[in-house]
Amino acid sequence: MGATSEVVSVIRHEVRPGSEARYEAWIDEVVPVAKVFPGHEGVTVVRPPDGSRTYTTVVRFDALEHLQAWLQSPTRQRLLDAIEPHLSHADVPEIRTGFEFWLTPPDHARRVPRPWKQFALVLSAIFPLSLAVPRLLAPVTAPLPGAFGGLVVAAVIVALLTWVIMPRYTRLVASWLYR
């Protein structure tokens, strides 16, 4: 198997009017099933804002091979077959990694932010974390041997950026970022 590096699949489903309760029940069914697949690292479901019926699901796996095994599995296909009559459009998963995931335009257009804006955005998120996280984790990392403390700090910063900060921060500054 190839090198391990987290990959995500972003799946958007527009639910037909009146099918929201059925879709919510389907989510409750599919998430536990996905969790048992090798390499599964988590699922985030973003429910639609008022006035929309588009659900966005982010499925994380430790390697592309594991993600593809889930996406192409007969189990997932069976689950999709059950929900597709309740969707306005067919299921089209997108596979993303790293900054590509962080900097995806909110309207799903194929625009890419200018490199200097990507740099400014990521730097403005990493800089305060690089100051605060080592200080906050010092009691935990100080007794660790060698570079392990630095590894823990880096892992916490990357986790915060990937799952907490960048998805929200990118939406917050989207009008500037994609202009």
C-alpha angles and dihedrals in degrees: 000000000000128000116301117246126145118263129183136205116213111204123184121194123185105205120216115247110275094020097091095103091049090050092050089052089049091053089053088053101044101044096064090046092053091049093066094058115103114267095015110155104174150307129238119193116198109198119215120270118240111295094025134090097194117119118195118205123190114198117191126203132174095236140018091243091057093046092050091048089057095043093049097039122122087230093060091043090054090051091048092050088057095053103034094088086061094052128086092213137026120267112266112174118203119210117216140171137192119330091000087068093045095049103043113139111249093229092052092240116152093249122132121204117244112267094245090054091049089050093048094047096048092043092050089054098042098044098065091041091051089056100041106036098057090050093047093047096042094104090054099039101040095079093046116108123247118328095345091101090056090048091053091049092048092048092051092048093049092046092050091048095046102044107020116021112029099049090053097036093051091052090047094055098031095117090058097036097053098033 
